[in-house]
Amino acid sequence: MREVSLRIAPGERVLLLGVSGSGKSTLLAGLAGVLGGEEEGESRGELLLDGVPAAHLRGRAGLVLQDPDSQVILARVGDDVAFGCENLGVAREEIWGRVAAALDAVGLDVPLERPTKALSGGQKQRLALAGALAMRPGLLLLDEPTANLDPAGVAEVRAAVDRTLAAHPATLVVVEHRVDVWLPIVGRVIVLGDGGVIADGSPERVLAEEGEALARAGVWVPGIPPAHPAPPKAAPGPALLSARDLAVERVRGQPVAAGIDLVVEAGAALAITGPNGAGKSTLGLTLAGLLPSASGELTASAALAGGAGPAPIRWTSRQLLTRIGTVFQDPEHQLLTRTVRDELEVGPAALGTVDARRIDELLERLRLSALAAANPYTLSGGEKRRLTVAAALATRPSVLVLDEPTFGQDARTWAELVALLAEVRDDGVALVAVTHDEDVVTALHARRFALDGAVR
């Protein structure tokens, strides 16, 4: 991010847009005073809150990060929400009233003693937002706060922010690729691009006068959908994975979904959908051979197992590499090396089959070529997501399980990523997508398996 000049008045509600990698998250971190010093990068110019350098006013802003896992601090839900208030010196008798109100506002209806490690990704997102709202900050900074939420949760969180700001006025800056989510409550749109601020004004003016140009650049614009790939070239192939009366659990003895019957077919896409906390990610990890089932059966076909045995959970890491690839909900959970290119070479190197042309192709297709020598942890959230998809594809697995595959993507990278997945499907790979993105389900012509959160 460079050459950004702007002024945000107290009490304004701002939607910050821009293509993936344009610096939106970096700007929010700077406003929160947690960007880091010169040892972590270069900077010039000024970033002021109330006329004071933002780094000197930590605690003035409440920040919800793009990755909710990185914001979980304490072991229990109530303690985690109370943490920010305690650091601000809020009176003890007031803290727990704020905690209860914040949890109620974001719709996280769990006991205060619930272990934070037992929460789903979407629930952790609500937890992080509750912690920020409980602080009642003068500046509320939200980085894609609804990215992993179900549709009802998206509306609930937006309403919670609106109610909180009405009761406790503050300045709001929210980063979100899906513009229509926040249009009802914001009064200004700022768009970042290569040349700094490329659009700034009321939502009505910016979208009406510059919407088409922004869409061509990759910004999500309501009413201008991205391109979808062509339908599948062939009918689904044979079943590669079969689940019968399957129950899944992340914490031993606590199944989150049961009675699951499904098949994963070669050359077809399966979308696992449902509300937050229903067990979607847990089911995905179980299908990927990374979590043991609580009960029931998960069987790999002989064609997929190739002599490794019918139970994926018993396969070695090397055996999984070419059979089932996995893209975790949190990209940082699977970053292993010091450069982007090295990430794509990890799997093939373990197999002794590094194909430089294949690596170059994936980097180019997913707009990562210019970042090949960069440290993966310095990438934006959307770039990290594309990197983990590329790394999973590098070993050419027969089954690919993806958890929220389009998280953090602008309209252009979304279309390019979905097109690549469609090509992989047409090459015979079985896709399993855990997603709240209805456009992904439609674009990949996916068969839907809906989890409703009930354990039967």
Order of alpha helices (4+ residues) and beta strands (2+ residues): beta-alpha-beta-beta-beta-alpha-alpha-alpha-beta-alpha-beta-beta-beta-alpha-beta-beta-beta-alpha-beta-alpha-alpha-beta-alpha-alpha-alpha-beta-alpha-beta-alpha-beta
